[in-house]
Amino acid sequence: MEALEYFTVESPEPLGAEYYRRIMGIVLQDLDLIKIISRLHVYIDPKVPIFVAVGVIKKLPSFIRVRDCGSVKIEEMRATISIGNETYLAPLLIMLQGKFGKDQIDQPDRFTVIITSDQPIQADIEDMVVTDPSEGIYRDLIYAMQYAAPEGFKVRQQFVSKELFYYVASENTLDDAMVRSLVVEKFALMGVRYDP
């Protein structure tokens, strides 16, 4: 596993802490989240019972634009996109069909997309946003925490921003003041100030 800048699992039961460190490592690796998390602190106490995960998110990739998928050649009422990166081809086609209409988009082969229009195609087509990679990352991050939390910990609170996230779960009702206190404390252990 690629190392995080900071990764600790804290528990009153040392064997349980080591077990959860392995679980978190596997979950983060399986969902390819190691490259977007720089710091992670997990606290688990089965006696309370509570599971707390706080983390710092690395700078996420910016929007994927048409120019990131391939080169564009515009000929007044027609544009040809020569695909250089197929990774975002499906969202590119969906976005183009939404913008120009399904009938106006043709894909004669996997490396070419042709747009025809009854109006001149604007040069700024290269700057059109195809997708925002952060949307899926945030969803995957919360999914990873749900998956790693002990089974039965269905009462939860979660927060994700561009820089920070936390996930708190328990079998019991969570007192907001206690959750805030734990989250602030665990962020502080990583050297991160969090002010809810």
Summary of the structure (lengths in Angstrom):
residues: 196
radius of gyration: 22.4
end to end distance: 31.6
largest distance: 69.0
contacts: 565
relative contact order: 0.17
helix: 38%
strand: 32%
